[in-house]
Amino acid sequence: MVFPDAGRNCFSGFCCAGEFGGAGNGFFSGEDLLPSLGGRINQSAELRKYIVSPFDPRYRAWEVFLVFLVIYSAWISPFEFAFLTYKEDALFIVDNIVNCFFAIDISLTFFVAYLDTHSYLLVDDPRKIATRYVSTWFIFDVGSTVPIQALSFHFTDHETRGGLGFKLLSMLRLWRLRHVSALFARLEKDIWFSYFWTRCTKLISVTLFAVHCAGCINYMIAERYPDPKRTWIGAVYLNFREERD
């Protein structure tokens, strides 16, 4: 449901917190700003220059694109950690390209307005946006985007391309899964998507990811344990290293 034209102009004045100096200085309470069940607010309020609305279709498309990159990172990170002693050149290049996209997202986040949880107003003040981001997810986002493998070249030889410590640091990329979690949280509240099937898809995705991680960890244990025959994989596959190749 979209608000009528007569009410849209009146409501748009309260969509942007920056127009009256604060997030809570509106004339309506938080409940009055909410649409009816199943309705959708027309996010047409003008924001400050260079500030992007989180409801902008182009920004939503960017978020969906990042989710696909997160799926790649979630699959490849445990695999590289457990199976690869060094990265192939092609895989190394792809990983760094993915890192570049997430670095762009970090920069973009400083220009994305956010919805105040108390007043339900869009906050477009650049200082408030930056303060909020730096005090929450910024450090973790940077840590998961730093090219650990490239930095390891300065501390290790190029043949091994990093030891166990650098591999552990590269697992910080799993922090990117928060993008997937945010997507599911949004879909669960969207009346245009079945809540049941959204939850089922989430459950299946989490299960597959857990199985993938468990398989990679079990292989790493068999690979590094002094007596592989005493591990689950080594007890079943005596020549598991050859079978992997």
C-alpha positions in Angstrom: 0.0 0.0 0.0 1.3 3.4 -1.0 0.2 6.6 0.8 -2.1 8.8 -1.2 -0.6 11.9 -2.8 -2.4 14.2 -0.4 -0.8 12.4 2.6 2.5 11.7 1.0 3.8 15.3 1.1 2.7 15.6 4.7 4.4 12.3 5.7 7.6 12.9 3.7 8.4 15.8 6.0 8.8 13.3 8.9 10.7 10.6 7.0 14.0 12.4 7.2 15.3 13.1 10.7 17.9 15.6 9.4 15.2 18.1 8.4 14.3 19.0 11.9 17.6 18.4 13.7 17.1 15.1 15.5 15.8 11.6 15.3 13.1 12.1 17.9 11.8 15.7 17.2 8.7 14.7 15.2 5.1 15.6 15.9 3.9 11.9 15.7 4.8 9.0 18.0 6.6 6.0 16.6 3.3 4.1 16.3 1.8 6.9 14.2 4.6 6.6 11.7 4.0 2.9 11.0 1.8 1.9 8.1 -1.1 -0.6 8.6 -0.4 -4.3 8.4 0.7 -5.2 4.9 1.2 -1.6 3.9 4.4 -0.1 2.6 5.8 3.3 3.3 6.6 5.4 0.2 10.3 6.2 0.9 10.3 9.3 -1.3 11.7 11.8 1.3 14.6 13.8 0.0 17.9 13.0 1.7 21.0 15.1 1.9 23.3 15.1 -1.1 25.4 11.9 -1.6 23.3 10.1 1.0 21.6 6.9 -0.1 18.3 5.6 1.2 18.5 2.0 2.5 15.2 1.4 0.7 16.6 2.4 -2.7 16.0 -0.4 -5.2 19.6 0.0 -6.5 21.0 -0.3 -3.0 18.8 -3.4 -2.4 20.2 -4.9 -5.6 23.7 -4.2 -4.4 22.9 -6.0 -1.1 21.6 -9.1 -3.0 24.7 -9.1 -5.1 26.8 -9.1 -1.9 24.9 -12.1 -0.6 26.1 -14.1 -3.6 29.7 -13.1 -2.8 29.1 -14.1 0.9 27.9 -17.5 -0.2 31.2 -17.9 -2.2 33.2 -16.7 0.8 31.4 -19.0 3.2 32.1 -22.0 1.0 35.7 -21.3 0.0 37.0 -20.1 3.4 36.7 -23.5 5.3 37.9 -25.3 2.1 41.0 -23.2 1.8 41.6 -23.5 5.6 41.5 -27.3 5.6 42.6 -28.5 2.2 45.0 -26.0 0.6 48.5 -25.5 1.7 48.7 -22.6 -0.7 46.3 -20.9 -3.0 46.4 -21.3 -6.7 46.9 -18.1 -8.6 43.4 -18.0 -10.0 41.8 -18.6 -6.6 44.1 -15.9 -5.1 42.9 -13.4 -7.7 39.2 -14.2 -7.3 39.5 -13.9 -3.5 41.0 -10.5 -3.8 38.4 -9.3 -6.3 35.7 -10.4 -3.8 37.6 -8.4 -1.1 37.5 -5.3 -3.3 33.7 -5.5 -3.5 33.4 -5.7 0.2 35.8 -2.8 0.6 33.5 -0.8 -1.7 30.6 -1.8 0.5 32.5 -0.5 3.6 33.0 2.9 1.9 29.4 2.9 0.7 28.0 2.3 4.2 29.2 5.7 5.3 26.7 7.2 2.9 23.7 5.1 3.6 21.0 6.5 5.8 19.7 4.4 8.6 16.3 4.0 10.2 16.1 5.1 13.8 14.7 2.3 15.9 12.9 4.6 18.3 11.3 7.2 16.0 11.3 5.2 12.8 12.8 8.2 11.0 15.6 8.1 8.4 18.7 9.6 9.7 20.8 11.2 7.0 23.3 13.2 9.0 26.8 12.0 7.8 28.3 12.4 11.3 25.6 10.3 12.9 25.9 7.7 10.1 29.7 7.5 10.5 29.5 7.4 14.3 26.9 4.6 14.3 28.9 2.5 11.8 32.3 2.9 13.4 30.9 2.1 16.8 29.2 -1.1 15.6 30.3 -3.2 12.6 33.2 -1.2 11.1 36.1 -3.0 12.8 34.7 -6.4 12.0 34.0 -5.5 8.4 37.5 -4.2 7.9 39.0 -7.3 9.6 37.1 -9.6 7.3 38.1 -7.6 4.2 41.9 -7.2 4.8 43.7 -9.3 2.2 45.4 -11.6 4.8 46.9 -13.8 2.1 48.6 -10.9 0.3 50.0 -9.6 3.6 51.4 -13.0 4.5 53.8 -12.6 1.5 55.8 -10.2 3.6 56.2 -12.6 6.5 56.4 -16.1 4.9 57.9 -17.6 1.7 55.8 -17.5 -1.5 55.7 -21.3 -1.7 53.6 -21.9 1.5 51.9 -18.5 1.3 51.1 -18.3 5.0 51.0 -20.7 7.9 48.2 -21.8 10.2 48.0 -18.4 11.8 47.3 -16.6 8.6 44.7 -19.2 7.7 42.9 -18.6 11.0 42.9 -14.9 10.3 41.5 -15.5 6.8 38.5 -17.2 8.5 37.4 -13.8 9.6 35.7 -13.6 6.2 32.9 -15.7 7.7 31.8 -12.5 9.5 30.3 -11.6 6.1 27.5 -14.0 6.8 25.8 -11.2 8.7 24.7 -10.0 5.2 22.8 -13.3 4.7 21.4 -13.1 8.2 20.1 -9.6 7.5 18.5 -10.7 4.3 16.6 -13.6 5.9 15.5 -11.2 8.7 14.1 -8.9 6.1 12.4 -11.6 4.1 10.8 -13.1 7.3 9.0 -9.8 7.9 8.0 -9.3 4.2 4.4 -10.3 3.6 5.1 -11.0 0.0 7.3 -14.0 1.0 6.1 -17.1 2.8 7.4 -17.0 6.3 7.3 -20.9 6.4 9.4 -21.3 3.3 11.8 -18.5 4.3 12.5 -20.3 7.6 12.9 -23.7 5.8 15.3 -22.2 3.4 17.3 -20.6 6.2 17.3 -23.9 8.1 18.5 -25.9 5.1 21.2 -23.2 4.4 22.5 -23.3 7.9 22.5 -27.1 7.9 24.5 -27.3 4.6 27.0 -24.8 5.9 27.4 -26.7 9.2 28.0 -30.0 7.3 30.5 -28.3 5.0 32.4 -26.9 7.9 32.3 -30.2 9.8 33.7 -32.0 6.7 36.5 -29.5 6.3 37.5 -29.6 10.0 37.5 -33.4 10.1 39.8 -33.5 7.1 42.1 -31.0 8.6 42.3 -33.1 11.8 43.1 -36.2 9.8 45.7 -34.2 7.8 47.5 -32.8 10.8 47.1 -35.5 13.5 50.3 -37.5 14.1 48.4 -40.8 13.7 45.7 -40.3 11.0 44.4 -43.8 11.5 43.0 -42.7 14.9 40.8 -40.0 13.2 37.4 -40.6 11.6 38.5 -40.0 8.0 41.9 -41.8 8.4 40.2 -44.9 9.9 37.9 -45.2 6.9 40.1 -44.0 4.1 43.7 -45.1 4.7 44.9 -43.2 1.6 42.7 -40.2 2.0 45.5 -37.8 0.8 45.8 -39.6 -2.5 42.0 -39.9 -2.9 41.7 -36.1 -2.3 43.9 -35.5 -5.3 
